[in-house]
Amino acid sequence: MNELIQAQVGSFLERTGMTRETFANAIGIKTRETLNNKLKGKTEFTFSEIVLMCELIGCTPNDLRPDSLPQVV
């Protein structure tokens, strides 16, 4: 799942020119380092962080899940 999130976030940041620090703050994460740890899979995103991320990026939580996992309804 983190690979999908990394790809979505990376693409969004590239398109918009937003920094990782600004992105982190926009989804309720206090530091860029914490965001990096979550993107690397060292710590998990909370559901609320995923929801805010999806609102910002313009996707749904289902877009961030591997095909092998059931869809969230």
Buried (B, 14 or more C-beta within 10 A) or exposed (E): EBEBBBEBBEEBBEEEEBEBBEBBBEBEBEEBEEBBBBBEEEEEBEEEBBBBBBEBBEBBEEEBBEEEEEEEE
